[in-house]
């Protein structure tokens, strides 16, 4: 299985996401998986304040729309 990524995995600590990006997973589909943690799906639409933290890497995702 090969993946082409435009963004290194978990390079930032805050990521804005849109409803069109749902379902939300970390790492994001545009990130390389080979140097990251296992993909985990994050229920941001149910999160208080529209923010959720990845339990593996600590990245914070914020729903902006």
Helices and strands as residue ranges (DSSP letters): E 14-17, G 19-21, E 24-26, E 40-42, G 44-46, G 48-50, E 51-53, E 60-63
